[in-house]
Amino acid sequence: MPNPAKAAAKTAVETARASVHDAETTLSEAIDDAGGRARRPGSGATATVDPAAGTALAAARDRLTAAADASRATPSHLPLHQVRPDARLLDEERKLLAHAIAVAAHNAESTLARMLRPHYSPG
């Protein structure tokens, strides 16, 4: 049976990926801003980037790694009794009997259709 915790783990990975993308965008903008200040004539400025953007990116990547590890460790399927302890499986004999009845009904229907086919004109 599908594990409901797997969906939550996948959502956490997607959220972490979005966070990494946002942090990369922020770092890129910080680099562009620092480069723009250094290129202004007569500014005498050197290109320095705010270290907080790099720290935020590293933290976001760490969260992504942790979320991916947790998702890999979460099984995609579990036995029914773990997901729904109150659920009841059908008895195997009952299942086989129901299957045998369904097959017999199908065979009888097919045989009757074959027997009646010559009495009806096509079209």
Stockholm file with secondary structure:
# STOCKHOLM 1.0

chainA/1-123         MPNPAKAAAKTAVETARASVHDAETTLSEAIDDAGGRARRPGSGATATVDPAAGTALAAARDRLTAAADASRATPSHLPLHQVRPDARLLDEERKLLAHAIAVAAHNAESTLARMLRPHYSPG
#=GR chainA/1-123 SS CBCHHHHHHHHHHHHHHHHHHHHHHHHHHHHHHHHHHHHSTTCCCCCCCCHHHHHHHHHHHHHHHHHHHHHHHSCSBCCHHHHCTTCCCCCHHHHHHHHHHHHHHHHHHHHHHHHHGGGSCCC
#=GC SS_cons         CBCHHHHHHHHHHHHHHHHHHHHHHHHHHHHHHHHHHHHSTTCCCCCCCCHHHHHHHHHHHHHHHHHHHHHHHSCSBCCHHHHCTTCCCCCHHHHHHHHHHHHHHHHHHHHHHHHHGGGSCCC
//
